[in-house]
Amino acid sequence: MADRFYLSNLRKQWPFPRQEVLLDERAPGWRRHSVYRDDLPAGKRKAHNPESLVERASLLRPTSRRESELVTVASIGVLAWGIADFLTVLGALTGRGATLRAIEEDLTITPDAGVSGASLASVAFEKACTKGSGDGPGKGGRISGALREAAAKARCETIRERWGMPRSLYSDHALAMEADVALATVKKHLGKRKDAIRAREVREAQAERNRKRRKKDV
């Protein structure tokens, strides 16, 4: 398993020294692995722009590699600015097949955790952002919409593979009903059906060409 570690200075309650001490205690030897660190100046921290987190972007870059991966943070709160940004991070980790481990929260989210995992992680993230920050507990109500969106996206993911199959096998409405979401929601998260079908056809054609090339080389 590939071990990766992420640190940032997004949270005033989690300065780098505090993160490093916790990692030293609970993940000894972490510095010998791949470490990603976003150290932003005050102006960029104030802007709350996810694009400023270039190290995080590198950590989350899509990959076709099949090796299992563990991404560890001292606290889940250092991963993102807000709940919408965090859900994007969580989706990217799932796309990489990576497991997320947050030491302070004693939380591990596997890539197959689904809706319940996303909900658990989102609640933990919200608490981590408010704990020790001076923010009141009223912020918790803001995550309900984001959680519903995450749940809908997770349900759409269950039909992604068949969304690219011919309509003669699976109709649009049948797949939407199976995912228990509106057809518009499926299109929002999985894209247009014709594009998904075309992408599958291109992948299959390339796979066939590769197969023939390997056979010829034998």
C-alpha positions as CSV (number, residue, x, y, z in Angstrom):
1,M,0.0,0.0,0.0
2,A,1.3,3.5,-0.9
3,D,1.3,5.8,2.1
4,R,0.8,9.5,1.5
5,F,0.5,12.4,4.0
6,Y,-1.1,15.8,3.6
7,L,-0.5,18.9,5.7
8,S,-1.8,22.5,5.2
9,N,-2.1,25.7,7.2
10,L,-5.8,26.3,6.4
11,R,-6.9,26.1,10.0
12,K,-5.5,28.4,12.7
13,Q,-6.2,25.7,15.3
14,W,-4.0,23.3,13.3
15,P,-0.6,25.0,12.7
16,F,2.1,22.8,11.1
17,P,3.9,22.0,14.4
18,R,0.7,20.6,16.0
19,Q,0.1,18.4,12.9
20,E,3.7,17.2,12.9
21,V,3.7,16.3,16.6
22,L,0.5,14.2,16.1
23,L,1.9,12.5,13.1
24,D,5.1,11.8,14.9
25,E,3.1,10.1,17.7
26,R,0.6,8.2,15.6
27,A,2.4,7.7,12.3
28,P,6.1,7.4,13.1
29,G,8.3,7.5,10.0
30,W,5.8,9.5,8.0
31,R,8.5,11.8,6.7
32,R,10.0,8.9,4.8
33,H,6.8,8.6,2.7
34,S,5.3,10.9,0.1
35,V,4.4,14.2,1.9
36,Y,2.3,16.9,0.4
37,R,2.3,20.3,2.2
38,D,0.3,23.5,1.2
39,D,1.9,26.4,3.1
40,L,-0.2,29.4,2.0
41,P,0.5,33.1,2.8
42,A,-2.2,35.0,4.6
43,G,-3.7,36.6,1.5
44,K,-4.4,33.3,-0.2
45,R,-5.8,31.8,3.0
46,K,-8.2,34.6,3.2
47,A,-9.3,34.1,-0.4
48,H,-10.3,30.4,0.2
49,N,-9.6,29.4,-3.3
50,P,-9.2,25.7,-3.8
51,E,-6.9,26.3,-6.8
52,S,-4.3,27.7,-4.4
53,L,-3.8,24.2,-2.9
54,V,-1.5,23.0,-5.6
55,E,0.0,20.2,-3.4
56,R,-3.4,18.9,-2.7
57,A,-4.2,18.9,-6.4
58,S,-1.1,16.8,-7.0
59,L,-2.1,14.4,-4.3
60,L,-5.6,14.0,-5.8
61,R,-4.6,13.9,-9.4
62,P,-6.6,11.1,-11.2
63,T,-4.6,7.9,-11.8
64,S,-5.2,4.6,-13.5
65,R,-2.8,2.9,-11.1
66,R,-4.4,0.0,-9.2
67,E,-2.1,0.0,-6.1
68,S,-4.1,0.5,-2.9
69,E,-3.4,3.9,-1.3
70,L,-3.7,5.4,2.2
71,V,-3.9,9.2,2.6
72,T,-3.3,10.3,6.2
73,V,-3.9,13.7,7.8
74,A,-3.5,14.9,11.3
75,S,-7.0,16.3,11.2
76,I,-9.7,16.0,8.6
77,G,-10.1,19.8,8.9
78,V,-6.9,20.6,7.1
79,L,-8.1,19.0,3.8
80,A,-10.4,21.7,2.5
81,W,-11.9,25.2,3.0
82,G,-15.5,24.2,3.3
83,I,-18.0,21.4,3.0
84,A,-18.4,21.7,-0.8
85,D,-14.7,21.7,-1.3
86,F,-14.3,18.8,1.1
87,L,-16.9,16.7,-0.8
88,T,-14.9,17.3,-3.9
89,V,-11.8,16.0,-2.1
90,L,-13.6,13.0,-0.9
91,G,-14.8,12.2,-4.4
92,A,-11.3,12.5,-5.8
93,L,-9.9,10.2,-3.1
94,T,-12.7,7.7,-4.0
95,G,-11.8,8.0,-7.7
96,R,-8.2,7.1,-6.9
97,G,-9.3,4.2,-4.8
98,A,-7.7,5.8,-1.8
99,T,-8.5,5.3,1.9
100,L,-8.6,8.4,4.0
101,R,-7.3,8.3,7.6
102,A,-7.8,11.3,10.0
103,I,-5.8,10.8,13.2
104,E,-7.4,13.4,15.5
105,E,-10.9,12.2,14.6
106,D,-9.9,8.5,14.7
107,L,-11.7,8.1,11.4
108,T,-11.0,5.9,8.4
109,I,-13.0,6.2,5.2
110,T,-12.5,3.5,2.6
111,P,-13.2,4.2,-1.1
112,D,-16.2,1.8,-1.0
113,A,-17.7,3.5,2.1
114,G,-20.6,5.0,0.0
115,V,-23.2,7.4,1.2
116,S,-22.8,6.5,4.9
117,G,-19.1,7.1,4.7
118,A,-19.5,10.4,3.0
119,S,-22.0,11.5,5.6
120,L,-19.8,10.4,8.5
121,A,-16.8,12.1,7.0
122,S,-18.7,15.3,6.3
123,V,-20.0,15.6,9.9
124,A,-16.4,15.0,11.2
125,F,-15.1,17.6,8.8
126,E,-17.6,20.2,10.0
127,K,-16.8,19.5,13.6
128,A,-13.1,19.8,12.9
129,C,-13.6,23.2,11.3
130,T,-15.5,24.6,14.2
131,K,-13.7,23.0,17.1
132,G,-11.3,25.5,18.6
133,S,-12.0,28.1,15.9
134,G,-14.5,30.2,17.7
135,D,-17.3,29.4,15.3
136,G,-20.7,28.5,16.8
137,P,-22.4,25.2,16.4
138,G,-25.0,26.7,14.1
139,K,-22.8,26.1,11.1
140,G,-23.8,22.4,11.3
141,G,-27.2,23.1,9.5
142,R,-25.4,24.3,6.4
143,I,-24.1,20.8,5.5
144,S,-27.5,19.2,5.0
145,G,-27.8,20.2,1.4
146,A,-24.3,19.1,0.6
147,L,-24.9,15.8,2.2
148,R,-28.0,15.3,0.1
149,E,-26.0,16.1,-2.9
150,A,-23.3,13.7,-1.9
151,A,-25.8,10.9,-1.4
152,A,-27.4,11.5,-4.8
153,K,-23.9,11.4,-6.4
154,A,-23.1,8.2,-4.6
155,R,-26.3,6.6,-5.9
156,C,-25.5,7.7,-9.4
157,E,-22.1,6.0,-9.2
158,T,-23.8,2.7,-8.8
159,I,-25.0,2.9,-12.4
160,R,-22.0,4.6,-14.0
161,E,-20.8,1.5,-15.8
162,R,-24.2,0.7,-17.3
163,W,-24.7,4.4,-18.2
164,G,-22.2,3.8,-20.9
165,M,-24.0,0.7,-22.2
166,P,-26.4,0.7,-25.2
167,R,-29.9,2.0,-24.5
168,S,-31.3,-1.3,-25.9
169,L,-29.9,-2.9,-22.7
170,Y,-30.7,-0.2,-20.2
171,S,-32.9,2.7,-20.8
172,D,-32.2,6.1,-19.3
173,H,-35.3,6.1,-17.1
174,A,-34.8,2.5,-15.9
175,L,-31.3,3.4,-14.7
176,A,-32.4,6.6,-13.0
177,M,-35.2,4.6,-11.2
178,E,-32.6,2.0,-10.1
179,A,-30.4,4.8,-8.6
180,D,-33.5,6.3,-7.0
181,V,-32.8,9.8,-8.4
182,A,-34.2,12.0,-11.1
183,L,-32.9,11.6,-14.6
184,A,-31.6,15.2,-14.5
185,T,-29.6,14.2,-11.5
186,V,-28.0,11.3,-13.3
187,K,-27.0,13.5,-16.2
188,K,-25.6,16.1,-13.8
189,H,-23.2,13.6,-12.2
190,L,-22.5,11.2,-15.0
191,G,-22.9,13.4,-18.0
192,K,-24.9,12.9,-21.2
193,R,-25.7,9.4,-22.0
194,K,-24.5,9.6,-25.6
195,D,-21.1,10.9,-24.4
196,A,-20.8,8.0,-21.9
197,I,-21.7,5.5,-24.6
198,R,-19.2,7.0,-27.0
199,A,-16.5,7.0,-24.4
200,R,-17.1,3.3,-23.7
201,E,-16.9,2.5,-27.4
202,V,-13.6,4.3,-27.7
203,R,-12.2,2.5,-24.7
204,E,-13.3,-0.9,-26.0
205,A,-11.9,-0.1,-29.5
206,Q,-8.5,0.8,-27.9
207,A,-8.5,-2.2,-25.7
208,E,-9.1,-4.4,-28.8
209,R,-6.3,-2.7,-30.7
210,N,-4.0,-3.3,-27.7
211,R,-5.1,-6.9,-27.5
212,K,-4.3,-7.5,-31.2
213,R,-1.0,-5.8,-30.9
214,R,0.0,-7.9,-27.9
215,K,-1.1,-11.1,-29.8
216,K,1.0,-10.0,-32.8
217,D,4.1,-9.4,-30.7
218,V,3.9,-12.9,-29.1
